[in-house]
Amino acid sequence: FLELARRYLGHLQVPATGEVPLLSADLGIERALPGGKVIPGKRTLYFGYMAIYRGRGDLEMLARLVTFVRGLATDRSNEFVRVRAGAVEIAGRGVLLPAPDDLRMTALIAILVRDGAEQVADDLTRIDPVMHRLHPLPLPLLVDADHLELFPELARVPQRRRTRGLTELLRRAMHRQPISVDELQGEMASEPVPIDWIVFPKFEPGAQTRLEPFGGAAALFTFAETRLNLHIWGDRALALMRDLLNEAAVSRLTVGSIPDAARLLLEAAPRTVGEVTG
């Protein structure tokens, strides 16, 4: 587990201070059964004295750790308007994909990164309210285990999913795995990027994947549903969102197939962004 943590989070490591660690883990004890089968010990991740993960998957425990680290990094960054949205950079321009919390968003962002976009954020994005730019968050993407089949090149071993005794919120948190941009052979955006295209995805498995014009009160209402630090920004966030919708190209994306949606965005972005910036 420590090797995985260094691999995915090593770039965030700071010198030890000698204080009691905020986070700790019990990796359990492996049990060997007759016939040579080995059962891994149950892992427990603690924040102080509170257990925030219990299970047998190292990658799932690491995903819970990444979620926790992201919370520490963003929950108090109220100089930004934070929204529930994915974001990528295509041809030097920012594409923002606001949507209420949906596990399929991260899979869409991961495919975009694998196929040529640069990662800005997976499903939580920070917007500079002054410069109207997206600020990258240098953390792994957290992909739901149900969507790992979209990434056969990772050769991830499926793990048994727990459902009993878990709330929906906890199930969603525990059944995710981290994927780095290196594993996707992609890149992370290194600087803040302007917002040139705002795309509102609507996930409808089996429907025709298509882009359509979108705007007006419906777009503003949908955008407003994604605000995370409303208690800080209040009506000012609505004013920012209205300005962004007026400045950028705006579309509605019906996602019948996640790979098809990624392909459509990559093909349409240069033309759409070019129309706005030109």
Summary of the structure (lengths in Angstrom):
residues: 278
radius of gyration: 19.8
end to end distance: 49.0
largest distance: 69.3
contacts: 834
relative contact order: 0.15
helix: 36%
strand: 28%
